[in-house]
Structures are given as structure tokens and as C-alpha cells.
Amino acid sequence: MSLFGKNHRNKYSYDPEKEYPVIRASICTGEQVAGFKDRTTGEFHDVKLIRSEADKLAFMKEYHLDDIAKEY
């Protein structure tokens, strides 16, 4: 842990065969969280808080995604 640097979260490794990328958005607050949802169990693994379009694009670039669905 660095006192002056940012705490970097380990990159989440996902299996495209078992999970798909999704942004979960709250209807009430508007909060958006990007992550991956398990295709069989529906369990969601949150990875990044989305505060702006730049955050969304950074998430997509980090995981090499062309498009991402949004769930409410």
C-alpha cells in the first residue's frame, strides 16, 4: 500500500463464456456501476463506479469491449 499513490484494484478477470458486461443503474439515484453478470446465476460482480462518459469508455477500453448493456 502506498501512502501517496492511488490504491489500484486488481483487474477483474472474467470469462466471456460465463459472464457478460453490464452497467447497473439506479432509477432513483442515477448511480451507475459497471461490472460483469453471471449468465447462469445472475450474480453481479461490480468493478467500477461510472460517474461520467469517460469512466464508461475507460472501463470498455480496459476490458476490450465494443458495447455494454445497461440494466435498471
N, C-alpha and C positions, 0 to 999 in steps of 0.2 A: 504494500500500500504506500502510495506516495502522498506526502503532506501537501505538496504544491501542485501536483498534476491531477488530471481528471481520473476518476475511477472508471476504468474501461471494463465493461461487462464482456464476458467471454461470448464469442459469436455462437449463436444457437445453430446447431446443425440439424437440418430437417430432411426427411425422406419424402420427395415428391410423390412417391407411390402411396404413402400412408397419410400424408398431410397436404393441406393446400393453404396458400397465403390468404389472409383476410384482414380487413380493418373492422374492428368492433367500435361502433359509435353509439353514444348515449343520446336518446331522443331528448331527454330532459336537460342535460348539462352541455351537450355537444362535445364531450370528451371523446377522443379517438385514440385507440391503441392498435398498433399493427402487431400481428403475430401469425401463428400457424394453428390450424384446427385439424384435429384427427378425423379422418374420413369415417372410421367405424364407431368410435366412442363419442365424438363430438367435443372432446376435451380441447380447450383453447390454451395455447402457450403464448403468453404476452411477451413481446420482445422489445418494442419501442413505443414510447408515447409520441403521438403525432400532434404537434402544435401548429404546424404550417405545411404548406405545399412542399417546401424544401425538405422537411423531415420525411415526408412521404416519398419523395424522389430519392433521398439518401437511403432509405430502407429498401426501396426497389433496386437501387444500384448495388447495394451491399449483398443482396441475395439473388442478383441477376434475374429480376422479374420484369416482364413486359407489361403486365396488367395485374391489378389486385381488386378483388371484390370487396364490397362494404356491406356489413350486416348491422341492423339496428336492434 
